[in-house]
Amino acid sequence: MRERFVVANWKVNKTCQEAQAYGRELKDHAANFAAQVRCIIAPPATALMTLRKALGDSPVQLCAQNIYPQDFGAFTGEVSAPLVAEAGASYTLVGHSERRALCAETSEHTALKLQAAARSGLCPILCVGESAQDRASGSTFDVVNTQLRVGCEAYLAGNLGPLMVAYEPLWAIGTGKTPEPKDCEAVHQVLATTLRQLTTDRSQQVPLLYGGSVTAANVAGFVAQPHVDGVLVGGASLKLVSLLAIVAAIAP
Ligand code: PGA
């Protein structure tokens, strides 16, 4: 049976207190789906440790939303891979489109973060996606392929560790708009082909997630596609009841 992934990206939402309440309740439900769905929560960095404690020994895993390429030093305001790993993260998002747009992050910078993740034993989740303009001009495949290649070529060539990739079209994030599942599958097929070319370890599996306005109502259509292994969920993950509905919709 193919493993399914649900990654919840809380962005800049939830205090430690709110994260604790969510985590305690999620822990009570986790045993019901853990065999079919790997559930990963990406809270703000401030809530990682509180959430890890609230989840106790439950199989739910944690993800940082970002890391800095350097481990320690004079980088005021940043968090780094060893810090989030100590706080309970097993994964980190890298290259989320909000960071590319708001913090001027480039694919070259993202590539350095993958290496930092590897040094601390974190699995990076590399985010790629095209803008509405890219899609309209027919350059979706080129844009995501370039982001993918520049982002993870060195990481895969060096066989540095596990990897996940999330396809998140910018125009679908937080808008309620989504691609048709078959159009999403077409992009995932392109990503899978490129990943096969870049991967040196032939046995390495790179799960491919779809993200952008995922809800319990539309998730099944995406994960029914052969190259969609799971979803990255923003807004619809903030209420636990809605996250659990998404998990229930894809648990085979
Ligand atoms: P959304 O966000 O589900 O609210 O569209 C997804 C994301 O940005 O990861």
Residues whose N, C-alpha, C, O or C-beta is under 5 A from the ligand:
A	BS01	PGA	N9 A172 I173 G174 T175 G211 G212 S213 V214 L232 V233 G234 G235 A236
